[in-house]
């Protein structure tokens, strides 16, 4: 059978058939998305292989980057594409080039590890039209009928029912939607991933106050004109009085210096109302007149950060030929406390005049502040949890009891499966007659032409009955090996949130148990990157008995008799978006929308995630048994390997879930199967 390995598009020489490992995504770490298919291969140092890896064995080559990066890989067996979008990584070079191949989930998931949720600005704009929501006193609370990506859902942020101290929340389903757009992929089961088990949509309240381009513009300093008086000096500072915007009061008392001590970067614009920026009543002095943006530090040092030369027209000095002399020019001001505009090498034409001159142009300084202050556009992407796309998706998969698996027929879809499918599906793979002897005579079991037990399998079952191989003792009833432990699982395996101090009193922990006294007693199986939240009453004075989720961003304090509100960002939170009815004595009169952390979001308890979404997973692990058998599989079997389908072995009279398949010579594969 032909074996073709391509590295960076180059066909490589193989000495042996690679042993490929295909592993189920279900029985790995619950909160980690990882590659579930791999192989380690030793390639001979032939000219073709050396070329594929850029002469990696030579130490005198100019470009040795091949040793430190991933290489595209594809593998065909008998003409069948086993994988076409894998990666090869060089581990070392001896008398062979030793590489590790990974593929499967890695095809779709690798980009998810490389991007942060805070990189989603462009996709949010595409979906919602803007990457912010307005944050001011006119903003209404979100209504049950609202379908916006983000809005102000009623949540207790710590300082009363005041919009000043309330942050917007984003729909989990909307975040998944923009992740799909970012990567050009489809994520299956978005509804289950974004809802609690009792069908409430989930939301992510934005707990940080990071700035963004929209809030920067809101915080800008803008003057509708600039002024200067009679000056015989060749350096004249511009003053500003007609202030259009200065929310953060960065114009100093002298009306010409702009305070930039709280930012590292500013955007600079000067835009004329006519054809060019014109300074009337001025003429050139000893050299070309120059308009400068000067940075000044507290230690007395100064530097010109931006400059442009002008032309003496006889009646004044003209800068540029277009209205926008500068338009959002980014300037680094990290080393300076203030900036100011200086007109150099220019004096007034009439030294005796007392007139004040006006520059008819907008002067704008836009600081890139790190934070936002009320009122302001509230950036969305910049305030999503500080997680990668993969970390966010992994957390949701854990809460939903779902596992991702690769689909060789569609590399642009991330498919999801649940352990429930092992019990609810009618589709079963019958491996029974594919068991083969592990000794020298490795032939399929053909002891009889009939089944030991008539299994009455469904007509949709793929029949692999004649492919199981006998062990070297010729005992059809005994597998090659049996294991009773798996990975780091212990007798007690906990799943929980990484709770902040305000949520530590909540017993949100869930437990998956294994009945085996010979393994470790306890293991932290999952610790999500979210904190749980308490619910408390009293936040809404109109409904003082109604609970609202508490997300402690603000704390009210009294200092010297005065009330102060301090802000501190807690860990990322995830809540249920709940619509609650309002009733009077005559029935329902309305509904209101609020965030809650209900019992269905706990991992433990009769309503919790483990009870509702890990019942069958617990059922599999409770009395864990995994057998090893050798099975004769075709290339088509390998290409179409489906972890969702049960395996039936008539010789043992029970069903199994695939844990791993390791390929070998002549199609004989080592299969590890977990008893259901």
C-alpha positions, 0 to 999 in steps of 0.5 A: 500500500502506498504511503505518502507524507508531504512536508511543506508540499514536499514528498518525503521518503519513509522507511517505515509505516508511521504509527498514527494515534487517533484519540477520542476527545471525550476522555481527555482534560475537560477544560482543555481543547487539544490535538487528538491525533498524533504520530512520531516519525523518524525520517531518514536523512535523504536529500528529499527529506533534508530539502523539506526541512530546509537542511535542518541538519546543517549548522552553517546554513544562513536560515535555521528557522525550520527548527523552530516553527511548525511545518504544514503536513499531509499524509495519504495512505493507499490514496486516501487522505488521512489528513491534509492540514496537519503540522510537523514539529522537529524534536531533534536530529540524529541519524534521522530527522525526528518529528511529531505530527499533530492533526485532527482538532488542531486543524480547527482549533490552533487559530483559536489559541492565537487570538484573544476575545479582545481582538474581535472589534472588527467582527463586532462592528460587522455584526452590531454596527459599532464596538460600543454601547453608549454609557450615559444617564439617558441609556435605558435598561435592556427590555425582555424584547431587546435582541441587541448584542450588548446592553444594560441588563439589571445587575448589582455592580455594588453601588446601587441602581445607578447607571453611572455604576452599571456596566453592559453585558454581552450575549454569549451566543453573540460572542460565539457568532463573532468568533465564527466570523473572525475565523471563517468557521462554524461552531456546532451546538451554539444554542446548548453552548450559550444556554443554561440547562433550563434554557436561559441565555447566558451573558458575560457582564463586562467587568473591566473599564478599558478604553478603545478608539470610540472612547478615546474620541469621546475623551478628546480635547477639541478647540474650534480655533486657536489664538495668539497676540502681538509677538516680537518673539520668534516662538509664539504659543497658541492659546485655546478658548472656544472649547468644543470638548474637554471631558477630562479637563486636560487643557491646563489653566494657562489655556495652551498646554495639554496634560498628557501625563496619563497617557502614552499616545495621542492622536493629533489633528488640525483641520481648517475650515477652508483650503489651508491652515492660515495664521494671519498677521504673521511673517517669517523671521530669520528662517522658515516659519514652522508650526511645532507640537512640543512635548515638555516634561517635569524635569525641564526637558523638551522635544519637538514631536511633530512639525511642519513648515509654512509659507510667508504670503505677505499677509500671514503664514499658510501651512499646507494646501489642504484642510487637514494639515494633520489628521489623526497622526499618532504621537508617542508622549510617554516621556512628557507631561504636557504638549503645546503648539508653538509657532516658530520663526514668525513674528507679527507684521505690525509690531505696534498692533494690540490685535489678537489673531485667530486661526480658523481651524479645529485643533484636536488632541485625542489621548489614548487613555487606558480607562473610561470615565462616565459618561462615555462610549463603553467599548465591547471587544476591549472589555471582554474577558482576557481569554483566548477564543479557545479558553472561552470555548473550552469553558462553555464546552465544560459547562455544556458537557460537550466535547469537540471532535474533528470532521475530516469531511469539513475542516471549517466546522467545529463539531460537538459531541456529548457522552449521552450520544453513546447511550442515545444513538442507535448507530453502533460499529460492530468490531466483533469479527475483526479481532485478530490474533496478536501472535505470528498468525495475525488473521481475523477471527473466523472460528464460526460463520455465525455470531456467538450472540445474535445482537440484532444490531440496527441496519445502520450499523457498520459491520466490522464483525470479522476484523477483531484479532484473537490474543496470542493464547487463542482465547476469544473471550479475553482481550489483549489487556484491561485497564481500570484507570485513566489519565489523572482521574481520581476517586473524587474529581472536582469541577468548579469555578475559580471563585473570587472572595465574594463567591467563595461561600457558594458551594458551586463545586461538582464531583465526578466519582470513580469507584476505585480505591487504588487511585488517588483520592482527589483531583481538581478536574476543572477550574474554569476561568470564570468566577461564580456570583452570589445573588442578593436582594435590595439593589432595586428599591422598586423590587427590594425583595427580588434577587439580582446577581452581584458582580462587585465592581464598585464599593461605596465608602464614607470618608470624612463624612463624604460618600465615595465610590471606588472601582476594582475589576473582579474576575470574569463572570458569566450569568443567566439572562432571566426575564421575570414576571411582575404580578399584582393581585390581578395577575401579570402586569409586566416583565423585567430583565436581570442577571442571575447566577441560578442553581443550574449554573452550579456544578454541584447539586440536583439541578447543577451541571454535573447532574444535568449534563454529565450523567452518562459521563459519570456512568461510564467512569463510575466502574471504569474498564478499558480493554485493548484489542487488535482490530483489522481496519481498512484505510477507509475505516480509519478515514471515517473513524467516528467517536460518537458511535458505539463499538459492539463486540459480540464476543464480549456481549457489550458496547464500548466507546472508542478511546484510541486507535493506533495504526500498525502494519497491514492495517492491524490497529491497537484499539483501546475501548472503554466499556459502556 
